[in-house]
Amino acid sequence: MHSQNDSHARLLLTGAGGVLGQRLATGVSDSYHSFLHYHHRPTDDEATNVYVGDLSNPEQVKSLAKQIDPEIIINSAAYADVDRCEIEPEISKRVNVDAVNNLLQFFPQAKFVQISTDYVFDDHDRRGSSPPTPDDPTHPMNIYGKHKLEAEQAAMAASNDNLVIRVNTLFDHTVERNFFRFVYDSLMRKKKIFGLTDQISNPISAFDCARLIVKLVEKGASGIFHIGGKEFINRYEFAKQIARSFDLDEALISSATSDQHSRPARRPSYAGLDCRITEEYLGLPMPSIGDGFSRIRKEMEEKRA
Ligand SMILES: NC(=O)c1ccc[n+]([C@@H]2O[C@H](COP(=O)([O-])OP(=O)(O)OC[C@H]3O[C@@H](n4cnc5c(N)ncnc54)[C@H](OP(=O)(O)O)[C@@H]3O)[C@@H](O)[C@H]2O)c1
């Protein structure tokens, strides 16, 4: 048996094709002997460490457990579309809760790292506007948050050694289903968009988030930790920052409020996470939005070259 920070430890990453998962896949590749699990086979990947299937199906997870024996699992698989979870709660339950229970059941020997969300909390206004720490009481406002909380509780009930990492508002340029890409692509096409002024959080790039998750896992952290960016910002200001930083026309962005654009799921207007415990534990500051933009700009330039 290898220890968790041993470079030869076997690690299963689920949701490897997702916004966060694709960054984690690169992040764990240096430090671990990794197995990558996808819901659908990536078209351009012939790698031998790739596994495909539906984690909400117990038979498929049982079969996976016969093929691999990970010492650590990072579960980044999720049904993460907050509005779709509200419309299709049975799918949310299957992916966000049942899949976690399947992994816990069929890989009882593995340290389980559950990626979770700030949506396990309600509006910070109720607590005098300070963002929640890992010890604050949870109170989800939507189905997605409720199911993610059930998954956290299952992970922590299975073993005190398990780790829950709550993250919030991930941004990246490599995936289409992302606020950064929506703003960037719309403005490139000179399309008018709006940003909500009453949706506040502390965004972090998926790259930086993955980097900090790997550090927590390497250090053998257990319990509940928060990861988010340095700055709290609303979606309107965030969209304007994207425009300014990538030389796009910020005049195309107008401001709006949630009551003007109703959506199926309720969301806290003041969301995000207090990450000071993680900063102290790792001895590292949370990155700024600018740090994330620098990385994205560099990758875009490398792609163009
Ligand atoms: N993105 C954010 O801003 C944000 C904010 C807070 C918390 N989080 C949390 O961060 C984690 C990663 O989220 P993300 O944004 O990377 O989500 P994502 O892009 O939707 O990725 C989730 C992955 O899970 C896979 N998946 C879905 N159903 C599955 C199933 N039945 N079996 C196996 N795999 C399945 C998906 O594959 P297919 O796409 O092929 O179905 C997808 O690749 C989640 O725990 C989420 O709750 C994200």
The ligand as a Tripos MOL2 file, in Angstrom:
@<TRIPOS>MOLECULE
LIG
   48    52     1     0     0
SMALL
NO_CHARGES

@<TRIPOS>ATOM
      1 N1        -18.3480   24.6560  -12.5590 N.am      1 LIG1
      2 C1        -18.5690   25.3580  -11.4550 C.2       1 LIG1
      3 O1        -18.6290   26.6050  -11.4890 O.2       1 LIG1
      4 C2        -18.7430   24.6550  -10.1310 C.ar      1 LIG1
      5 C3        -19.0970   25.4240   -9.0200 C.ar      1 LIG1
      6 C4        -19.2480   24.8050   -7.7820 C.ar      1 LIG1
      7 C5        -19.0260   23.4360   -7.6610 C.ar      1 LIG1
      8 N2        -18.7060   22.6930   -8.7590 N.ar      1 LIG1
      9 C6        -18.4910   21.2340   -8.5630 C.3       1 LIG1
     10 O2        -17.2840   20.8730   -9.2110 O.3       1 LIG1
     11 C7        -17.3800   19.5170   -9.6650 C.3       1 LIG1
     12 C8        -17.0530   19.4700  -11.1380 C.3       1 LIG1
     13 O3        -18.0210   20.2700  -11.8300 O.3       1 LIG1
     14 P1        -17.8080   20.6800  -13.3440 P.3       1 LIG1
     15 O4        -18.1510   22.1000  -13.4780 O.co2     1 LIG1
     16 O5        -16.4910   20.1640  -13.8230 O.co2     1 LIG1
     17 O6        -19.0180   19.8410  -13.9950 O.3       1 LIG1
     18 P2        -19.1070   19.2740  -15.4730 P.3       1 LIG1
     19 O7        -18.2820   20.0770  -16.4040 O.co2     1 LIG1
     20 O8        -20.5510   19.1030  -15.7630 O.co2     1 LIG1
     21 O9        -18.4200   17.8470  -15.3030 O.3       1 LIG1
     22 C9        -19.0420   16.7950  -14.6520 C.3       1 LIG1
     23 C10       -18.6230   15.5170  -15.3240 C.3       1 LIG1
     24 O10       -19.3650   14.4380  -14.7290 O.3       1 LIG1
     25 C11       -19.7120   13.5500  -15.7800 C.3       1 LIG1
     26 N3        -20.8940   12.7630  -15.4450 N.ar      1 LIG1
     27 C12       -22.1870   13.2010  -15.4660 C.ar      1 LIG1
     28 N4        -23.0100   12.1810  -15.1870 N.ar      1 LIG1
     29 C13       -22.2290   11.0730  -15.0110 C.ar      1 LIG1
     30 C14       -22.5140    9.7120  -14.7310 C.ar      1 LIG1
     31 N5        -23.7730    9.2660  -14.5650 N.pl3     1 LIG1
     32 N6        -21.4620    8.8480  -14.6190 N.ar      1 LIG1
     33 C15       -20.2020    9.3010  -14.7890 C.ar      1 LIG1
     34 N7        -19.8760   10.5690  -15.0450 N.ar      1 LIG1
     35 C16       -20.8830   11.4510  -15.1620 C.ar      1 LIG1
     36 C17       -19.9910   14.4320  -16.9700 C.3       1 LIG1
     37 O11       -19.8830   13.7130  -18.1720 O.3       1 LIG1
     38 P3        -20.8450   14.0700  -19.4390 P.3       1 LIG1
     39 O12       -20.7230   15.5710  -19.6150 O.co2     1 LIG1
     40 O13       -20.2450   13.2850  -20.5390 O.co2     1 LIG1
     41 O14       -22.2260   13.6620  -19.0480 O.co2     1 LIG1
     42 C18       -18.9310   15.5190  -16.8250 C.3       1 LIG1
     43 O15       -17.7560   15.2310  -17.5370 O.3       1 LIG1
     44 C19       -18.8020   19.0660   -9.3370 C.3       1 LIG1
     45 O16       -18.7760   18.3830   -8.1110 O.3       1 LIG1
     46 C20       -19.5730   20.3580   -9.1650 C.3       1 LIG1
     47 O17       -20.6560   20.1850   -8.2950 O.3       1 LIG1
     48 C21       -18.5610   23.2780   -9.9950 C.ar      1 LIG1
@<TRIPOS>BOND
     1     1     2 1
     2     2     3 2
     3     2     4 1
     4     4     5 ar
     5     4    48 ar
     6     5     6 ar
     7     6     7 ar
     8     7     8 ar
     9     8     9 1
    10     8    48 ar
    11     9    10 1
    12     9    46 1
    13    10    11 1
    14    11    12 1
    15    11    44 1
    16    12    13 1
    17    13    14 1
    18    14    15 2
    19    14    16 1
    20    14    17 1
    21    17    18 1
    22    18    19 2
    23    18    20 1
    24    18    21 1
    25    21    22 1
    26    22    23 1
    27    23    24 1
    28    23    42 1
    29    24    25 1
    30    25    26 1
    31    25    36 1
    32    26    27 ar
    33    26    35 ar
    34    27    28 ar
    35    28    29 ar
    36    29    30 ar
    37    29    35 ar
    38    30    31 1
    39    30    32 ar
    40    32    33 ar
    41    33    34 ar
    42    34    35 ar
    43    36    37 1
    44    36    42 1
    45    37    38 1
    46    38    39 2
    47    38    40 1
    48    38    41 1
    49    42    43 1
    50    44    45 1
    51    44    46 1
    52    46    47 1
@<TRIPOS>SUBSTRUCTURE
     1 LIG1         1 GROUP 0 **** ****
